[in-house]
């Protein structure tokens, strides 16, 4: 007779499965990973993962949801821990780059992939994505309110995001030397901020 699983048992196994999936998905791509391989990583029977997740897409959605929430928490904490608008901007930017390089598998799955069948069937993933996206413009609103920048916060946030994501991905791909992304991020941010000052 199968053992009755407690909520803690379920949460523990889901966490371990998501950790294994995150690594394999990032290394091989989701299409190249099977449920059987994920089960083998944890030393369980091929059918065991189906007790916790509907299918591989369900696991990918869970991994990406966790990633977006962790990313958002890091940027929210950075913004909350700084006092001035300028300090908040710097702290959020540094937190972005730091998160990307401390969690490269997570970062790639968040921004380099979409759900194979779309995200609309995963409300928790959609909510986590919206939360993460909000961190891209929250610090810009601080800048606009403080008179440091002028313009649409969403559009400005997207500009900074594109610039930061670009240097991060280039370094991750070996196209920039180690540590170059952080330095370029600071230079790009300073240049963009100068051009966005009121009356510039």
Residue pairs with C-beta under 8 A, 6 or more apart in sequence:
5 13
5 51
10 52
13 42
13 52
14 52
14 53
14 62
16 42
17 38
17 42
17 49
17 52
17 53
17 59
18 59
18 62
18 63
18 66
20 38
20 41
20 42
21 33
21 38
21 59
21 60
21 63
22 63
22 67
22 105
22 106
22 109
23 105
24 33
24 37
24 38
24 41
25 33
25 60
25 63
25 105
25 109
25 113
26 104
26 105
26 106
26 108
26 109
27 105
30 56
30 60
30 113
30 116
33 56
34 56
35 46
35 49
35 50
35 55
35 56
36 46
38 49
38 56
38 59
39 45
39 46
39 47
39 48
39 49
40 46
42 48
49 59
53 59
53 62
57 115
57 116
57 117
58 122
60 109
60 113
60 115
60 116
61 115
61 119
61 122
61 124
61 125
63 106
63 109
64 109
64 110
64 113
64 115
64 125
64 128
65 122
65 124
65 125
65 128
66 106
66 128
67 103
67 106
67 107
67 109
67 110
67 128
68 110
68 125
68 128
68 129
68 131
68 132
69 128
69 131
69 132
70 99
70 103
70 106
71 99
71 103
71 106
71 107
71 110
71 132
71 135
72 128
72 131
72 132
72 134
72 135
74 95
74 98
74 99
75 92
75 95
75 96
75 99
75 132
75 135
76 135
76 138
77 95
78 88
78 91
78 92
78 94
78 95
79 88
79 91
79 92
79 135
79 138
79 139
79 142
81 91
82 88
82 90
82 91
84 146
85 139
85 142
85 143
85 145
85 146
85 148
86 143
86 146
86 148
88 139
88 142
89 139
89 140
89 142
89 143
89 148
89 189
89 193
90 189
92 135
92 138
92 139
93 160
93 164
93 185
93 186
93 189
94 182
96 164
96 168
96 185
97 164
97 168
97 181
97 182
97 185
99 107
100 107
100 168
100 172
100 181
101 168
101 171
101 172
101 181
104 172
107 168
107 172
108 172
110 132
111 165
115 121
115 122
115 125
119 125
119 126
119 129
120 126
136 157
136 158
136 160
136 161
137 153
137 154
137 156
137 157
139 157
140 149
140 153
140 156
140 157
140 160
141 153
143 149
143 156
143 193
143 196
144 150
144 151
144 153
144 156
147 198
148 193
148 197
149 156
149 193
149 196
149 197
149 198
150 196
150 197
150 198
150 199
151 196
156 196
159 192
160 189
160 192
163 185
163 188
163 189
163 192
164 185
164 188
164 189
167 176
167 180
167 181
167 184
167 185
167 188
168 181
168 185
170 176
170 180
170 181
171 177
171 178
171 179
171 180
171 181
176 184
194 200
